[in-house]
């Protein structure tokens, strides 16, 4: 709460705050592991009452698990506790592993937002090299499409936006994490630039603006092409088409009960 106050004094009004980062993950660096019951108790008895008193407009976000399959072991106790359920506004996860919960809808059924708050393509097992390619972009878009359509998530965040060459050449770090950002150096480790996945993500960040709602669309009208559609209150329609094939596809689109301008 003191951090929120400090930011507000410096003209940064925070929308929300998460008390834990990947509580299900034991990291090599300093961190904190929480069980679902521990996080629930902290929110219900400490964090929630404090924010209700000091910053009632700041939304609480939880549990930010590292793995999608671990999410429900935190969500169930949070929602089963009346106080914690009342304090938490947004259910969040980092779906680095597992699509076992493809149709998970517990957040929406309990009137909570459902956010993906961190994802990237770092690959420690394979040595991890920069991937400025369209293959990387398509892999990102396929994952985003799955999270937005099958899980009905309403926010999707990439880790990270920008990494400098110096950050990837740090002699004190092992050479892992070489592929984290939208804007970063490639294997030459020269000046950072926008990878293709950055331009791809731009189609959503530029056109699917806050307040837009996803509407029904044929998900895969032809093999390998994934479709999403959105609209706002001013009847603007945004259509995204992800071609995961190696060659072009031609499609015709129609709006039921209306037409394009």
matplotlib code that plots the C-alpha trace (Angstrom):
import matplotlib.pyplot as plt

x = [0.0, 2.9, 4.2, 0.9, 1.0, 4.6, 3.6, 0.5, 2.6, 4.7, 1.6, 1.4, -2.1, -1.9, -4.8, -4.1, -1.6, -0.6, 0.9, 2.8, 4.7, 4.6, 3.9, 4.0, 7.5, 10.7, 13.2, 17.0, 16.7, 15.1, 11.4, 8.4, 6.3, 2.8, 0.2, -3.3, -4.5, -1.6, -2.3, -6.0, -5.4, -3.0, -5.5, -8.5, -7.0, -4.2, -4.0, -7.7, -8.7, -5.7, -6.5, -10.2, -9.2, -6.4, -6.9, -10.3, -10.0, -6.9, -7.8, -6.2, -4.9, -4.1, -2.5, -0.1, 0.9, 3.8, 1.9, -1.7, -2.5, -1.6, -4.0, -7.1, -5.3, -5.1, -8.4, -10.6, -9.5, -9.6, -13.2, -14.3, -13.3, -16.0, -13.6, -10.8, -13.4, -14.8, -11.3, -9.9, -11.0, -8.9, -7.7, -4.3, -1.8, 1.5, 0.6, 4.2, 3.1, 0.0, -3.3, -5.0, -7.6, -8.6, -12.2, -11.6, -14.3, -14.3, -13.1, -16.0, -18.6, -17.6, -17.6, -13.8, -11.6, -9.2, -5.8, -2.6, 0.0, 3.2, 4.4, 7.4, 9.4, 12.5, 13.7, 16.5, 16.5, 17.5, 20.2, 17.8, 18.8, 17.1, 14.2, 13.4, 11.5, 7.9, 7.9, 8.3, 5.5, 3.1, 3.9, 3.1, -0.2, -1.4, -0.9, -2.6, -5.5, -5.9, -5.9, -8.3, -10.8, -10.7, -10.1, -11.8, -9.0, -9.5, -5.8, -2.7, 0.8, 4.3, 7.5, 9.3, 8.9, 12.6, 16.0, 19.3, 22.4, 24.2, 21.5, 21.9, 25.7, 25.9, 29.1, 27.6, 24.7, 24.7, 23.8, 20.2, 17.2, 18.3, 14.8, 12.6, 11.6, 9.7, 12.5, 16.0, 19.3, 19.6, 22.5, 24.9, 24.2, 24.2, 21.5, 18.1, 15.3, 11.7, 11.3, 8.5, 6.5, 6.5, 4.8, 2.4, 1.3, 0.9, -2.2, -4.0, -2.5, -3.2, -6.7, -8.3, -8.4, -9.5, -13.3, -13.6, -15.5, -14.8, -17.8, -18.6, -16.6, -15.8, -12.7, -10.9, -12.8, -10.0, -7.2, -4.5, -6.3, -7.4, -10.1, -11.0, -13.5, -14.1, -16.3, -16.8, -19.9, -19.5, -20.0, -16.4, -15.4, -11.9, -11.1, -7.8, -6.8, -3.7, -2.4, -0.3, 0.4, 3.5, 1.6, -1.3, -5.0, -7.9, -11.0, -14.3, -16.0, -19.6, -21.3, -24.5, -27.3, -25.2, -22.4, -18.9, -18.6]
y = [0.0, 2.3, 1.6, 2.5, 5.8, 6.5, 6.0, 8.2, 11.0, 10.8, 11.0, 7.3, 6.0, 2.2, 0.3, -2.9, -4.8, -8.4, -9.6, -12.6, -13.4, -17.1, -18.5, -22.0, -21.7, -22.3, -20.0, -19.8, -16.2, -14.7, -15.3, -16.4, -19.6, -19.6, -22.3, -21.5, -21.4, -19.1, -16.6, -16.7, -16.0, -13.1, -11.5, -12.1, -10.9, -8.5, -7.1, -6.9, -4.9, -2.6, -1.7, -1.4, 1.2, 3.0, 2.4, 1.0, 1.8, -0.2, -3.7, -6.8, -9.4, -13.0, -15.6, -15.1, -18.7, -19.8, -22.8, -22.9, -26.4, -25.0, -22.1, -23.8, -24.9, -21.2, -20.0, -22.5, -21.4, -17.7, -18.0, -20.3, -17.6, -14.9, -12.1, -13.0, -13.4, -10.0, -8.3, -10.0, -8.4, -10.2, -13.8, -13.9, -16.5, -17.0, -20.0, -21.1, -24.8, -26.7, -26.2, -28.8, -26.2, -25.3, -24.4, -23.0, -20.5, -20.3, -16.6, -15.5, -17.5, -15.6, -12.2, -11.8, -10.6, -13.3, -12.1, -13.5, -11.4, -12.8, -15.1, -15.3, -17.8, -18.3, -21.8, -22.8, -26.4, -25.7, -23.1, -20.2, -18.1, -14.9, -15.6, -12.6, -14.9, -15.1, -18.6, -17.1, -14.6, -17.3, -19.4, -16.4, -15.6, -19.3, -19.2, -15.8, -17.0, -20.0, -17.9, -15.2, -17.6, -20.9, -19.3, -16.0, -13.9, -10.2, -9.1, -10.6, -9.5, -10.3, -10.5, -8.2, -5.1, -4.1, -5.6, -3.9, -5.7, -5.0, -6.9, -10.0, -9.8, -9.6, -11.5, -12.3, -14.3, -17.7, -17.4, -18.3, -16.0, -14.7, -14.5, -12.5, -9.3, -7.8, -5.3, -6.8, -7.7, -10.8, -13.2, -10.4, -8.6, -5.3, -2.7, -3.8, -3.8, -4.9, -8.6, -9.9, -10.9, -7.3, -6.2, -9.1, -8.2, -4.7, -5.8, -6.4, -3.5, -0.9, -2.0, -4.1, -1.2, -1.2, -1.5, -3.6, -6.9, -10.1, -11.2, -14.6, -15.6, -18.8, -19.9, -21.8, -21.3, -22.9, -25.1, -23.2, -19.8, -18.6, -15.9, -13.4, -10.5, -7.6, -4.5, -1.4, 0.6, 2.7, -0.3, -0.4, -4.0, -5.4, -8.7, -10.6, -13.4, -15.5, -17.5, -20.3, -21.9, -21.4, -20.0, -17.6, -18.3, -16.3, -15.9, -14.0, -12.6, -11.7, -10.0, -11.6, -9.0, -6.3, -5.4, -3.8, -0.2]
z = [0.0, 0.7, -2.8, -4.3, -2.3, -3.5, -7.1, -6.7, -5.3, -8.5, -10.7, -11.5, -10.6, -10.5, -11.9, -10.0, -7.9, -7.6, -4.2, -5.6, -8.7, -9.7, -6.1, -7.6, -8.9, -7.0, -8.7, -8.7, -7.4, -4.3, -4.4, -2.4, -2.7, -1.4, -1.2, -2.3, 1.3, 2.4, -0.4, 0.4, 4.1, 3.3, 0.9, 3.1, 6.4, 5.5, 1.9, 1.2, 4.3, 4.0, 0.4, 1.1, 3.7, 1.9, -1.9, -2.6, -6.3, -6.9, -8.1, -6.5, -9.0, -8.1, -8.2, -11.2, -11.3, -13.5, -14.9, -16.2, -14.7, -11.2, -11.4, -10.0, -6.8, -6.0, -7.5, -5.7, -2.1, -3.2, -4.4, -1.6, 1.0, 1.0, 2.0, -0.4, -3.2, -2.5, -2.5, -5.7, -8.9, -11.5, -11.8, -13.5, -14.7, -16.6, -18.8, -19.5, -19.4, -20.1, -21.9, -19.8, -18.7, -22.3, -21.3, -17.8, -17.0, -13.2, -13.2, -15.5, -13.7, -10.5, -12.2, -12.2, -15.0, -16.4, -17.5, -19.0, -17.3, -18.6, -21.4, -23.7, -25.7, -23.7, -24.1, -21.7, -22.6, -26.2, -25.3, -26.1, -29.1, -30.4, -32.7, -34.9, -37.4, -38.5, -37.1, -33.6, -34.4, -35.5, -32.4, -30.3, -32.1, -31.9, -28.1, -27.9, -30.0, -27.7, -24.6, -25.9, -27.5, -25.6, -22.2, -22.9, -21.4, -21.5, -21.3, -22.8, -21.9, -23.3, -21.3, -22.1, -24.3, -24.7, -23.8, -24.5, -26.0, -22.7, -20.7, -22.9, -22.7, -18.9, -18.0, -14.5, -16.1, -17.8, -21.5, -21.2, -21.6, -25.0, -26.5, -24.1, -25.8, -28.6, -29.2, -28.7, -30.4, -32.5, -32.4, -33.5, -30.2, -32.1, -31.7, -30.5, -33.1, -33.5, -34.1, -36.3, -33.2, -32.1, -35.4, -35.1, -31.6, -32.8, -34.8, -31.5, -29.4, -32.1, -33.2, -30.4, -27.9, -24.2, -24.1, -27.2, -26.8, -28.6, -30.7, -32.4, -35.5, -37.3, -35.5, -38.4, -41.6, -43.6, -42.3, -40.6, -40.5, -37.1, -36.8, -34.1, -34.2, -31.9, -31.7, -29.6, -28.7, -31.8, -34.1, -35.2, -36.1, -35.9, -37.6, -37.0, -39.3, -38.4, -41.3, -39.8, -43.2, -45.2, -48.2, -48.8, -48.2, -49.7, -47.6, -47.9, -44.8, -44.1, -41.2, -40.1, -40.1, -41.6, -44.0, -44.0, -45.0]

ax = plt.figure().add_subplot(projection="3d")
ax.plot(x, y, z, "-o")
ax.set_aspect("equal")
plt.show()
